[in-house]
Amino acid sequence: MDRDEIYMRKALELAELAARQGEVPVGAIVVKRSTGEIVGRGFNRREYGRSPLTHAEIVAIETASRKLGGWRLIDCELYVTLEPCPMCAGAIINSRIQRVVFGASDPKAGSCGSVVNLFELPYNHKPQLVGGVLKEECADILSRFFRQLRENKKQT
């Protein structure tokens, strides 16, 4: 198993935790490239926090910034189970994350290639991008979650 798969499995563990809490199962971690240390973790918390801002990536970036003592995450990579949305892509650009690795594509809101690729626009920072790491597993957890939601709605 390569480095990207190892870290994506860590993000998948967080996505599973989100699902168990009734949140859309997306998990994210921030890794310090030079040491391999996980410095930020996050999973969707929108329902719990009643906030549109608490996406997995935002939570992971925030915890990494606090741990590292600054907003510039220059020596960091982000692993996330679902392609980032426009808000999260903006946070990635603004935090100067060097590399983004995502699992499943998001044809409705993905802003790293599916709907648009914000990293190709002339911003002052352009993260490296790798998509499709463990994409089947990342897509499957989302499919199972939404299937269960539909089944639950039918029963009520």
DSSP file with accessible surface (Angstrom, degrees, kcal/mol):
  #  RESIDUE AA STRUCTURE BP1 BP2  ACC     N-H-->O    O-->H-N    N-H-->O    O-->H-N    TCO  KAPPA ALPHA  PHI   PSI    X-CA   Y-CA   Z-CA
    1    1 A M              0   0  140      0, 0.0     2,-0.1     0, 0.0     0, 0.0   0.000 360.0 360.0 360.0 132.5    0.0    0.0    0.0
    2    2 A D     >  -     0   0   87      1,-0.1     4,-2.2     4,-0.0     3,-0.2  -0.318 360.0 -98.3 -85.9 171.2    1.4    3.4   -0.9
    3    3 A R  H  > S+     0   0   94      1,-0.2     4,-2.3     2,-0.2     5,-0.2   0.875 121.0  53.0 -55.1 -45.9    1.5    6.5    1.2
    4    4 A D  H  > S+     0   0   20      1,-0.2     4,-2.3     2,-0.2    -1,-0.2   0.908 110.3  47.7 -61.6 -40.6   -1.6    8.1   -0.4
    5    5 A E  H  > S+     0   0   69     -3,-0.2     4,-2.2     2,-0.2    -1,-0.2   0.901 109.3  53.8 -67.4 -39.1   -3.7    5.0    0.3
    6    6 A I  H  X S+     0   0   77     -4,-2.2     4,-1.3     1,-0.2    -2,-0.2   0.952 113.9  40.8 -60.0 -49.2   -2.5    4.7    3.9
    7    7 A Y  H  X S+     0   0   30     -4,-2.3     4,-1.9     1,-0.2    -1,-0.2   0.871 111.4  56.3 -70.5 -34.3   -3.5    8.3    4.6
    8    8 A M  H  X S+     0   0    0     -4,-2.3     4,-2.6    -5,-0.2    -1,-0.2   0.889 103.0  56.0 -65.2 -34.3   -6.8    8.0    2.6
    9    9 A R  H  X S+     0   0   85     -4,-2.2     4,-1.8     2,-0.2    -1,-0.2   0.882 105.1  52.5 -63.6 -35.4   -7.7    5.0    4.8
   10   10 A K  H  X S+     0   0   87     -4,-1.3     4,-1.4     2,-0.2    -1,-0.2   0.911 109.7  48.3 -63.9 -42.0   -7.2    7.3    7.9
   11   11 A A  H  X S+     0   0    0     -4,-1.9     4,-2.0     1,-0.2    -2,-0.2   0.891 108.2  55.1 -65.5 -37.3   -9.6    9.8    6.2
   12   12 A L  H  X S+     0   0   18     -4,-2.6     4,-2.4     1,-0.2    -1,-0.2   0.864 102.0  57.3 -63.5 -35.6  -12.1    7.0    5.5
   13   13 A E  H  X S+     0   0  120     -4,-1.8     4,-1.8     1,-0.2    -1,-0.2   0.907 107.9  47.4 -60.3 -40.4  -12.0    6.1    9.3
   14   14 A L  H  X S+     0   0   24     -4,-1.4     4,-2.4     2,-0.2    -2,-0.2   0.875 108.4  54.7 -68.8 -35.4  -13.2    9.7   10.0
   15   15 A A  H  X S+     0   0    0     -4,-2.0     4,-2.4     2,-0.2    -2,-0.2   0.915 107.0  51.1 -63.7 -40.5  -15.9    9.4    7.3
   16   16 A E  H  X S+     0   0   66     -4,-2.4     4,-2.3     2,-0.2    -1,-0.2   0.906 108.4  51.9 -62.0 -41.1  -17.2    6.3    9.0
   17   17 A L  H  X S+     0   0   50     -4,-1.8     4,-1.1     1,-0.2    -2,-0.2   0.921 108.6  50.9 -61.2 -42.7  -17.3    8.2   12.3
   18   18 A A  H ><>S+     0   0    0     -4,-2.4     5,-2.7     1,-0.2     3,-0.7   0.934 108.9  51.3 -60.0 -45.9  -19.3   11.0   10.6
   19   19 A A  H ><5S+     0   0   26     -4,-2.4     3,-2.0     1,-0.3    -1,-0.2   0.911 105.9  54.6 -59.5 -43.1  -21.8    8.4    9.3
   20   20 A R  H 3<5S+     0   0  175     -4,-2.3    -1,-0.3     1,-0.3    -2,-0.2   0.774 108.7  50.2 -62.8 -23.7  -22.3    6.9   12.7
   21   21 A Q  T <<5S-     0   0   95     -4,-1.1    -1,-0.3    -3,-0.7    -2,-0.2   0.297 123.3-104.7 -97.1   8.2  -23.1   10.4   14.0
   22   22 A G  T < 5S+     0   0   45     -3,-2.0     2,-0.3     1,-0.3    -3,-0.2   0.626  79.5 129.7  81.4  13.9  -25.6   11.0   11.2
   23   23 A E  S   <S-     0   0    4     -5,-2.7    -1,-0.3    -6,-0.2    -2,-0.1  -0.690  75.2 -88.0 -97.6 153.2  -23.4   13.3    9.2
   24   24 A V        -     0   0   25     -2,-0.3     2,-1.9     1,-0.1    20,-0.4  -0.427  55.5-111.8 -56.9 125.7  -22.6   13.1    5.5
   25   25 A P        +     0   0    0      0, 0.0     2,-0.4     0, 0.0   -10,-0.2  -0.442  65.7 135.9 -77.1  84.5  -19.6   10.7    5.6
   26   26 A V        -     0   0    5     -2,-1.9    18,-1.6   -12,-0.2     2,-0.3  -0.998  28.3-173.8-125.1 130.6  -16.7   12.8    4.5
   27   27 A G  E     -A   43   0A   0     -2,-0.4    54,-2.2    16,-0.2     2,-0.3  -0.927   2.2-176.4-124.0 151.4  -13.4   12.6    6.4
   28   28 A A  E     -AB  42  80A   0     14,-2.9    14,-2.4    -2,-0.3     2,-0.3  -0.996   6.2-172.1-146.2 146.7  -10.2   14.7    6.0
   29   29 A I  E     -AB  41  79A   0     50,-2.4    50,-2.8    -2,-0.3     2,-0.5  -0.976  15.7-143.4-134.7 152.0   -6.7   14.7    7.4
   30   30 A V  E     -AB  40  78A   0     10,-2.5     9,-2.5    -2,-0.3    10,-1.5  -0.973  19.8-164.5-113.4 129.4   -3.8   17.2    7.1
   31   31 A V  E     -AB  38  77A   0     46,-2.8    46,-2.5    -2,-0.5     2,-0.6  -0.952  21.9-128.7-117.9 131.6   -0.3   15.6    7.0
   32   32 A K  E >>  - B   0  76A  56      5,-2.9     4,-2.8    -2,-0.4     3,-0.5  -0.698  22.9-149.3 -75.9 117.4    2.9   17.4    7.5
   33   33 A R  T 34 S+     0   0   80     42,-3.1    -1,-0.2    -2,-0.6    43,-0.1   0.885  88.4  53.2 -59.8 -44.4    4.9   16.3    4.5
   34   34 A S  T 34 S+     0   0   83     41,-0.5    -1,-0.2     1,-0.2    42,-0.1   0.800 125.5  22.1 -67.7 -27.5    8.4   16.4    6.0
   35   35 A T  T <4 S-     0   0   87     -3,-0.5    -1,-0.2     2,-0.1    -2,-0.2   0.605  92.9-128.0-113.5 -19.3    7.5   14.3    9.0
   36   36 A G     <  +     0   0   17     -4,-2.8     2,-0.2     1,-0.3    -3,-0.1   0.511  57.7 148.8  79.6   5.4    4.5   12.3    7.9
   37   37 A E        -     0   0   84     -5,-0.4    -5,-2.9     1,-0.1     2,-0.7  -0.509  52.0-126.4 -76.9 136.3    2.7   13.4   11.1
   38   38 A I  E     +A   31   0A  24     -7,-0.2    -7,-0.2    -2,-0.2     3,-0.1  -0.739  35.3 170.4 -79.4 117.2   -1.1   13.9   11.0
   39   39 A V  E     +     0   0A   5     -9,-2.5     2,-0.3    -2,-0.7    28,-0.3   0.507  59.8  33.2-109.3  -8.2   -1.5   17.4   12.3
   40   40 A G  E     -A   30   0A   3    -10,-1.5   -10,-2.5    24,-0.1     2,-0.3  -0.991  57.6-177.3-151.0 141.0   -5.2   17.9   11.5
   41   41 A R  E     +A   29   0A 133     -2,-0.3     2,-0.3    18,-0.3   -12,-0.2  -0.991  12.6 159.4-134.9 146.8   -8.3   15.7   11.5
   42   42 A G  E     -A   28   0A   3    -14,-2.4   -14,-2.9    -2,-0.3     2,-0.3  -0.990  16.3-175.1-162.3 155.5  -11.9   16.5   10.5
   43   43 A F  E     -A   27   0A  28     -2,-0.3   -16,-0.2   -16,-0.2   -28,-0.1  -0.948  51.9 -69.1-144.5 161.8  -15.2   15.1    9.4
   44   44 A N        +     0   0    8    -18,-1.6    11,-0.2   -20,-0.4   -21,-0.1  -0.266  48.0 167.8 -55.1 135.8  -18.4   16.7    8.5
   45   45 A R     >  +     0   0   52      9,-2.5     4,-2.8     6,-0.2     6,-0.3  -0.011  35.0 119.9-136.4  25.3  -20.1   18.4   11.4
   46   46 A R  H  >>S+     0   0   82      8,-0.3     5,-1.2     2,-0.2     4,-1.0   0.902  79.2  43.0 -64.9 -42.5  -22.8   20.5    9.7
   47   47 A E  H  45S+     0   0  129      2,-0.2     3,-0.3     3,-0.2    -1,-0.2   0.952 117.7  45.4 -68.8 -46.7  -25.8   18.8   11.4
   48   48 A Y  H  45S+     0   0  162      1,-0.2    -2,-0.2    -4,-0.1    -1,-0.2   0.934 124.1  33.6 -61.8 -47.7  -24.2   18.8   14.8
   49   49 A G  H  <5S-     0   0   42     -4,-2.8    -1,-0.2     2,-0.2    -2,-0.2   0.507  98.4-134.1 -88.1  -5.0  -23.0   22.4   14.6
   50   50 A R  T  <5 +     0   0  223     -4,-1.0    -3,-0.2    -3,-0.3    -4,-0.1   0.899  65.8 125.7  49.8  45.5  -25.9   23.6   12.5
   51   51 A S    > < -     0   0   30     -5,-1.2     3,-0.9    -6,-0.3    -1,-0.2  -0.997  62.2-150.5-137.7 133.4  -23.3   25.3   10.3
   52   52 A P  T 3  S+     0   0   94      0, 0.0     3,-0.2     0, 0.0    -6,-0.1   0.577  96.1  66.0 -74.1  -6.9  -22.6   25.2    6.6
   53   53 A L  T 3  S+     0   0  105      1,-0.2     2,-1.4    -7,-0.1     5,-0.1   0.617  73.7  87.7 -90.5 -14.2  -19.0   25.9    7.4
   54   54 A T    <   +     0   0   38     -3,-0.9    -9,-2.5     4,-0.1    -8,-0.3  -0.290  53.0 150.9 -92.6  56.7  -18.0   22.8    9.2
   55   55 A H     >  -     0   0   29     -2,-1.4     4,-2.4   -11,-0.2     5,-0.2  -0.447  61.0-105.7 -74.2 158.4  -17.0   20.6    6.3
   56   56 A A  H  > S+     0   0    0      1,-0.2     4,-2.5     2,-0.2     5,-0.2   0.884 119.7  50.5 -53.4 -45.0  -14.4   17.9    6.9
   57   57 A E  H  > S+     0   0    6      2,-0.2     4,-2.8     1,-0.2    -1,-0.2   0.910 109.6  49.5 -64.0 -42.7  -11.7   19.9    5.1
   58   58 A I  H  > S+     0   0   43      2,-0.2     4,-2.6     1,-0.2    -1,-0.2   0.926 112.4  48.0 -63.4 -43.7  -12.3   23.1    7.0
   59   59 A V  H  X S+     0   0   36     -4,-2.4     4,-2.5     1,-0.2   -18,-0.3   0.930 113.7  47.1 -63.2 -44.3  -12.3   21.3   10.4
   60   60 A A  H  X S+     0   0    0     -4,-2.5     4,-2.3    -5,-0.2    -2,-0.2   0.910 113.1  48.3 -64.8 -42.5   -9.0   19.5    9.5
   61   61 A I  H  X S+     0   0   15     -4,-2.8     4,-2.6     2,-0.2    -2,-0.2   0.924 112.0  50.2 -63.6 -43.4   -7.4   22.8    8.2
   62   62 A E  H  X S+     0   0   88     -4,-2.6     4,-2.2    -5,-0.2    -2,-0.2   0.930 112.0  46.2 -61.9 -45.7   -8.4   24.6   11.4
   63   63 A T  H  X S+     0   0   55     -4,-2.5     4,-2.4     1,-0.2    -1,-0.2   0.900 113.2  50.2 -67.2 -36.5   -7.1   21.9   13.7
   64   64 A A  H  X S+     0   0    0     -4,-2.3     4,-2.8    -5,-0.2     5,-0.2   0.920 109.6  51.0 -65.6 -42.6   -3.8   21.8   11.7
   65   65 A S  H  X>S+     0   0   18     -4,-2.6     5,-1.8     1,-0.2     4,-1.3   0.913 112.1  46.8 -61.2 -42.2   -3.4   25.5   11.9
   66   66 A R  H  <5S+     0   0  189     -4,-2.2    -1,-0.2     2,-0.2    -2,-0.2   0.918 113.9  47.6 -66.0 -43.3   -3.9   25.5   15.6
   67   67 A K  H  <5S+     0   0  123     -4,-2.4    -2,-0.2   -28,-0.3    -1,-0.2   0.908 118.0  40.7 -64.9 -40.9   -1.5   22.6   16.2
   68   68 A L  H  <5S-     0   0   67     -4,-2.8    -1,-0.2     2,-0.2    -2,-0.2   0.566 109.3-122.7 -87.2 -10.3    1.2   24.2   14.0
   69   69 A G  T  <5S+     0   0   71     -4,-1.3     2,-0.3    -5,-0.2    -3,-0.2   0.773  76.9  60.7  79.8  27.7    0.6   27.7   15.3
   70   70 A G  S   <S-     0   0   35     -5,-1.8    -2,-0.2    -6,-0.2    -1,-0.1  -0.972  77.3-117.6-174.3 163.6   -0.1   29.5   12.0
   71   71 A W  S    S+     0   0  120     -2,-0.3     2,-0.8    -3,-0.1    -6,-0.1   0.658  87.9  89.5 -85.9 -17.0   -2.4   29.7    9.0
   72   72 A R        -     0   0  146      1,-0.1     2,-0.5    -7,-0.1     3,-0.2  -0.741  50.5-177.9 -85.5 112.6    0.2   28.9    6.4
   73   73 A L    >   +     0   0    1     22,-3.7     3,-1.4    -2,-0.8    25,-0.6  -0.387  25.1 148.8-103.9  54.4    0.2   25.1    6.0
   74   74 A I  T 3   +     0   0   92     -2,-0.5    -1,-0.2     1,-0.3    24,-0.1   0.842  69.3  45.8 -63.2 -38.4    3.0   25.2    3.4
   75   75 A D  T 3  S+     0   0   45     -3,-0.2   -42,-3.1    22,-0.1   -41,-0.5  -0.067 101.0 102.0 -95.7  35.3    4.6   21.8    4.3
   76   76 A C  E <   -B   32   0A   1     -3,-1.4    22,-2.0    20,-0.3    23,-1.1  -0.873  51.9-158.0-128.2 154.9    1.2   20.1    4.4
   77   77 A E  E     -Bc  31  99A   4    -46,-2.5   -46,-2.8    -2,-0.3     2,-0.5  -0.937  14.8-142.8-122.1 148.2   -1.0   17.8    2.3
   78   78 A L  E     -Bc  30 100A   0     21,-2.6    23,-3.1    -2,-0.3     2,-0.5  -0.950  10.2-167.2-113.6 129.7   -4.7   17.3    2.6
   79   79 A Y  E     +Bc  29 101A   0    -50,-2.8   -50,-2.4    -2,-0.5     2,-0.4  -0.979  16.0 170.1-113.2 126.2   -6.4   13.9    2.2
   80   80 A V  E     -Bc  28 102A   0     21,-2.5    23,-1.4    -2,-0.5   -52,-0.2  -0.998  36.7-138.1-141.6 142.1  -10.1   14.0    1.8
   81   81 A T  E    S+     0   0A   0    -54,-2.2    23,-2.6    -2,-0.4     2,-0.4   0.698  90.3  42.4 -74.8 -19.5  -12.6   11.3    0.9
   82   82 A L  E    S- c   0 104A  29    -55,-0.3    23,-0.2    21,-0.2     3,-0.1  -0.985  98.4 -95.0-130.0 140.5  -14.7   13.5   -1.4
   83   83 A E        -     0   0    2     21,-2.6    26,-0.1    -2,-0.4    -2,-0.1  -0.214  55.2-101.8 -50.2 130.3  -13.6   16.1   -3.9
   84   84 A P        -     0   0    0      0, 0.0    27,-3.4     0, 0.0    28,-0.2  -0.234  29.7-131.4 -61.7 145.8  -13.6   19.6   -2.2
   85   85 A C     >  -     0   0   17     25,-0.2     4,-2.8    26,-0.1     5,-0.2  -0.239  38.7 -88.4 -81.1 178.5  -16.4   22.0   -2.8
   86   86 A P  H  > S+     0   0   72      0, 0.0     4,-2.3     0, 0.0     5,-0.2   0.895 127.4  51.1 -60.8 -40.1  -15.7   25.7   -3.7
   87   87 A M  H  > S+     0   0   67      2,-0.2     4,-2.0     1,-0.2     5,-0.1   0.943 114.4  42.8 -62.4 -46.3  -15.6   26.8   -0.1
   88   88 A C  H  > S+     0   0    0      2,-0.2     4,-2.4     1,-0.2    -1,-0.2   0.889 111.3  54.1 -70.6 -37.4  -13.1   24.1    0.8
   89   89 A A  H  X S+     0   0    0     -4,-2.8     4,-2.4     1,-0.2    -1,-0.2   0.912 109.0  50.7 -61.0 -40.3  -11.0   24.6   -2.3
   90   90 A G  H  X S+     0   0   23     -4,-2.3     4,-2.8    -5,-0.2    -2,-0.2   0.912 109.5  49.5 -62.5 -41.5  -10.8   28.3   -1.3
   91   91 A A  H  X S+     0   0   23     -4,-2.0     4,-2.0     2,-0.2    -2,-0.2   0.881 109.6  52.5 -65.6 -36.1   -9.7   27.4    2.2
   92   92 A I  H  X>S+     0   0    0     -4,-2.4     5,-1.5     2,-0.2     4,-0.6   0.939 111.9  45.3 -64.3 -46.5   -7.0   25.1    0.7
   93   93 A I  H ><5S+     0   0    6     -4,-2.4     3,-1.2     1,-0.2    -2,-0.2   0.949 114.6  48.2 -61.3 -48.1   -5.7   27.9   -1.5
   94   94 A N  H 3<5S+     0   0  102     -4,-2.8    -1,-0.2     1,-0.3    -2,-0.2   0.794 110.7  50.3 -66.9 -28.2   -5.8   30.4    1.3
   95   95 A S  H 3<5S-     0   0    7     -4,-2.0   -22,-3.7    -5,-0.2    -1,-0.3   0.492 106.8-127.4 -88.8  -3.7   -4.0   28.0    3.8
   96   96 A R  T <<5 +     0   0   54     -3,-1.2   -20,-0.3    -4,-0.6    -3,-0.2   0.758  38.0 179.3  66.6  26.8   -1.2   27.3    1.2
   97   97 A I      < -     0   0    0     -5,-1.5    -1,-0.2    -6,-0.2   -23,-0.2  -0.403  21.0-146.9 -57.9 134.8   -1.6   23.5    1.4
   98   98 A Q  S    S+     0   0   66    -22,-2.0    30,-3.0   -25,-0.6     2,-0.4   0.846  71.6  18.8 -76.5 -36.6    0.9   22.1   -1.0
   99   99 A R  E     -cd  77 128A  34    -23,-1.1   -21,-2.6    28,-0.3     2,-0.4  -1.000  58.5-159.9-145.1 137.7   -0.9   18.9   -2.2
  100  100 A V  E     -cd  78 129A   0     28,-2.8    30,-2.5    -2,-0.4     2,-0.5  -0.978   7.1-174.0-121.2 129.1   -4.5   17.7   -2.2
  101  101 A V  E     +cd  79 130A   0    -23,-3.1   -21,-2.5    -2,-0.4     2,-0.3  -0.989  11.3 178.9-121.4 121.9   -5.5   14.1   -2.5
  102  102 A F  E     -c   80   0A  11     28,-2.4    31,-1.9    -2,-0.5    30,-0.4  -0.876  20.0-154.4-123.8 160.8   -9.1   13.2   -2.8
  103  103 A G  E    S+     0   0A   0    -23,-1.4    29,-1.0    -2,-0.3    32,-0.3   0.840  71.2  29.0 -92.1 -88.5  -11.1    9.9   -3.2
  104  104 A A  E    S-c   82   0A   6    -23,-2.6   -21,-2.6    30,-0.2    -1,-0.2  -0.490  76.8-122.9 -81.5 144.1  -14.5   10.2   -4.9
  105  105 A S        -     0   0   73    -23,-0.2    -1,-0.1    -2,-0.2     8,-0.0  -0.462  15.1-141.7 -76.4 157.3  -15.4   12.9   -7.4
  106  106 A D     >  -     0   0   30     -2,-0.1     4,-2.7   -22,-0.1     3,-0.3  -0.856  15.1-175.4-124.4  95.2  -18.3   15.1   -6.7
  107  107 A P  T  4 S+     0   0  105      0, 0.0    -1,-0.1     0, 0.0    -2,-0.0   0.685  83.4  49.2 -67.2 -13.7  -20.2   15.8  -10.0
  108  108 A K  T  4 S-     0   0  194      1,-0.0    -2,-0.0     7,-0.0   -23,-0.0   0.798 135.0  -1.3 -93.9 -33.2  -22.6   18.3   -8.2
  109  109 A A  T  4 S+     0   0   37     -3,-0.3     2,-0.2   -26,-0.1    -1,-0.0   0.369  83.8 138.7-140.2   2.9  -20.2   20.5   -6.3
  110  110 A G     <> -     0   0    0     -4,-2.7     5,-2.5     1,-0.1     6,-1.3  -0.359  24.7-176.9 -62.6 126.0  -16.6   19.3   -6.9
  111  111 A S  T   5 +     0   0    3    -27,-3.4     7,-2.4     4,-0.2     8,-0.4   0.032  69.4  72.8-115.3  25.1  -14.3   22.2   -7.5
  112  112 A C  B   5S-E  117   0B   7      5,-0.2     5,-0.3   -28,-0.2    -1,-0.2  -0.138 130.5 -44.0-125.1  31.2  -11.1   20.3   -8.2
  113  113 A G  T   5S+     0   0   48      3,-2.6     4,-0.2    -3,-0.3    -2,-0.1   0.048 120.6  81.5 137.5 -29.1  -12.1   19.1  -11.7
  114  114 A S  T   5S+     0   0   51      2,-0.3    -3,-0.2    -8,-0.1     3,-0.1   0.984 118.1   1.1 -74.8 -57.9  -15.8   17.9  -11.7
  115  115 A V  S   <S-     0   0   91     -5,-2.5     2,-0.3     1,-0.5    -4,-0.2   0.843 141.7 -22.2 -92.7 -45.8  -17.7   21.2  -12.0
  116  116 A V        -     0   0   63     -6,-1.3    -3,-2.6    -7,-0.0     2,-0.6  -0.950  56.5-126.5-154.9 160.8  -14.7   23.5  -12.1
  117  117 A N  B >   -E  112   0B  27     -5,-0.3     3,-1.7    -2,-0.3     4,-0.3  -0.875  20.9-176.8-117.3  97.5  -11.1   23.3  -11.1
  118  118 A L  G >  S+     0   0   27     -7,-2.4     3,-1.1    -2,-0.6     5,-0.3   0.748  79.4  68.6 -64.6 -21.7  -10.4   26.3   -8.9
  119  119 A F  G 3  S+     0   0   10     -8,-0.4    -1,-0.3     1,-0.2     4,-0.1   0.644  93.8  58.3 -73.3 -12.4   -6.8   25.3   -8.6
  120  120 A E  G <  S+     0   0  149     -3,-1.7    -1,-0.2     2,-0.1    -2,-0.2   0.577  86.0  97.1 -89.8 -12.0   -6.3   26.2  -12.3
  121  121 A L  S <  S-     0   0   69     -3,-1.1     2,-2.4    -4,-0.3    -3,-0.0  -0.362  95.4 -94.6 -75.2 161.2   -7.5   29.8  -11.9
  122  122 A P  S    S+     0   0  124      0, 0.0    -1,-0.1     0, 0.0     2,-0.1  -0.161  71.3 143.7 -78.7  52.3   -4.8   32.5  -11.5
  123  123 A Y        -     0   0  116     -2,-2.4    -4,-0.0    -5,-0.3     0, 0.0  -0.365  66.0-105.6 -77.5 170.9   -4.8   32.6   -7.7
  124  124 A N  S    S+     0   0  116     -2,-0.1     2,-0.4     1,-0.1    -1,-0.1   0.525 104.1  45.1 -78.5  -3.5   -1.5   33.2   -5.8
  125  125 A H        -     0   0   38      2,-0.0    -2,-0.2     0, 0.0    -1,-0.1  -0.997  59.9-171.4-142.5 135.8   -1.3   29.5   -4.8
  126  126 A K        -     0   0  110     -2,-0.4    -7,-0.1   -30,-0.1     3,-0.1  -0.879  15.5-153.0-128.8  99.3   -1.8   26.3   -6.8
  127  127 A P        -     0   0   10      0, 0.0   -28,-0.3     0, 0.0     2,-0.2  -0.344  25.8-107.7 -67.2 150.8   -1.8   23.1   -4.9
  128  128 A Q  E     -d   99   0A 108    -30,-3.0   -28,-2.8   -31,-0.0     2,-0.4  -0.511  40.0-146.9 -69.9 150.2   -0.8   19.9   -6.5
  129  129 A L  E     +d  100   0A  58    -30,-0.2     2,-0.4    -2,-0.2   -28,-0.2  -0.982  24.1 175.1-133.1 131.0   -3.9   17.7   -7.1
  130  130 A V  E     -d  101   0A  45    -30,-2.5   -28,-2.4    -2,-0.4     2,-0.3  -0.992  14.9-175.1-131.0 122.6   -4.4   13.9   -7.1
  131  131 A G        +     0   0   44     -2,-0.4   -28,-0.2   -30,-0.2   -27,-0.1  -0.800  53.4  39.2-115.9 159.7   -7.8   12.5   -7.5
  132  132 A G    >   +     0   0   29    -29,-1.0     3,-1.4   -30,-0.4     2,-0.5   0.584  60.3 156.3  86.6  13.4   -9.3    9.0   -7.4
  133  133 A V  T 3  S-     0   0   19    -31,-1.9    -1,-0.3     1,-0.3     5,-0.1  -0.616  85.9 -14.7 -75.9 120.4   -7.3    7.5   -4.5
  134  134 A L  T 3> S+     0   0   17     -2,-0.5     4,-2.5   -31,-0.1    -1,-0.3   0.849  90.3 163.5  53.4  39.4   -9.5    4.6   -3.1
  135  135 A K  H <>  +     0   0  109     -3,-1.4     4,-2.6   -32,-0.3     5,-0.2   0.842  65.1  53.8 -60.2 -36.5  -12.3    6.2   -5.1
  136  136 A E  H  > S+     0   0  128     -4,-0.2     4,-2.5     2,-0.2    -1,-0.2   0.937 112.1  43.9 -65.1 -44.3  -14.6    3.1   -4.9
  137  137 A E  H  > S+     0   0   75      2,-0.2     4,-1.8     1,-0.2    -2,-0.2   0.901 115.0  49.2 -66.5 -39.1  -14.4    2.9   -1.2
  138  138 A C  H  X S+     0   0    0     -4,-2.5     4,-1.1     1,-0.2    -2,-0.2   0.901 114.9  44.0 -67.7 -39.2  -14.9    6.6   -0.8
  139  139 A A  H  X S+     0   0   39     -4,-2.6     4,-2.6    -5,-0.2    -2,-0.2   0.882 109.2  58.6 -71.5 -36.2  -17.9    6.6   -3.1
  140  140 A D  H  X S+     0   0   75     -4,-2.5     4,-2.9    -5,-0.2     5,-0.3   0.903 101.4  52.5 -63.6 -41.6  -19.3    3.5   -1.5
  141  141 A I  H  X S+     0   0    3     -4,-1.8     4,-1.9     1,-0.2    -1,-0.2   0.911 112.2  47.0 -63.4 -36.8  -19.5    5.0    2.0
  142  142 A L  H  X S+     0   0   20     -4,-1.1     4,-2.5     2,-0.2     5,-0.3   0.934 111.9  50.0 -68.3 -44.0  -21.5    7.9    0.6
  143  143 A S  H  X S+     0   0   63     -4,-2.6     4,-2.5     1,-0.2     5,-0.2   0.920 111.3  48.5 -60.4 -45.7  -23.8    5.6   -1.4
  144  144 A R  H  X S+     0   0  104     -4,-2.9     4,-2.3     2,-0.2    -1,-0.2   0.913 111.3  50.9 -61.0 -43.2  -24.5    3.5    1.6
  145  145 A F  H  X S+     0   0   27     -4,-1.9     4,-2.1    -5,-0.3    -2,-0.2   0.948 113.8  42.2 -61.2 -49.5  -25.3    6.6    3.8
  146  146 A F  H  X S+     0   0   80     -4,-2.5     4,-2.3     2,-0.2    -1,-0.2   0.860 112.1  54.7 -71.3 -31.8  -27.7    8.1    1.3
  147  147 A R  H  X S+     0   0  103     -4,-2.5     4,-2.5    -5,-0.3    -1,-0.2   0.936 109.2  48.7 -62.6 -43.9  -29.4    4.8    0.6
  148  148 A Q  H  X S+     0   0   95     -4,-2.3     4,-2.6     1,-0.2    -2,-0.2   0.910 109.1  52.8 -64.0 -39.9  -30.0    4.4    4.3
  149  149 A L  H  X S+     0   0   71     -4,-2.1     4,-2.1     2,-0.2    -1,-0.2   0.928 110.0  48.1 -59.9 -45.0  -31.4    7.9    4.5
  150  150 A R  H  X S+     0   0  143     -4,-2.3     4,-1.9     1,-0.2    -2,-0.2   0.914 112.0  49.5 -62.7 -43.0  -33.8    7.1    1.7
  151  151 A E  H  X S+     0   0   77     -4,-2.5     4,-1.5     1,-0.2    -2,-0.2   0.909 109.8  51.2 -63.1 -41.6  -34.9    3.9    3.4
  152  152 A N  H  X S+     0   0   69     -4,-2.6     4,-0.6     1,-0.2    -1,-0.2   0.887 108.7  51.5 -63.2 -39.0  -35.4    5.6    6.7
  153  153 A K  H >< S+     0   0  157     -4,-2.1     3,-0.7     1,-0.2    -1,-0.2   0.874 106.8  53.9 -65.8 -36.9  -37.6    8.3    5.0
  154  154 A K  H 3< S+     0   0  177     -4,-1.9    -1,-0.2     1,-0.2    -2,-0.2   0.847 106.3  53.6 -65.2 -33.3  -39.8    5.5    3.3
  155  155 A Q  H 3<        0   0  154     -4,-1.5    -1,-0.2    -5,-0.1    -2,-0.2   0.620 360.0 360.0 -78.9 -12.9  -40.4    4.0    6.7
  156  156 A T    <<        0   0  150     -3,-0.7    -3,-0.0    -4,-0.6    -4,-0.0  -0.449 360.0 360.0-100.9 360.0  -41.7    7.2    8.3
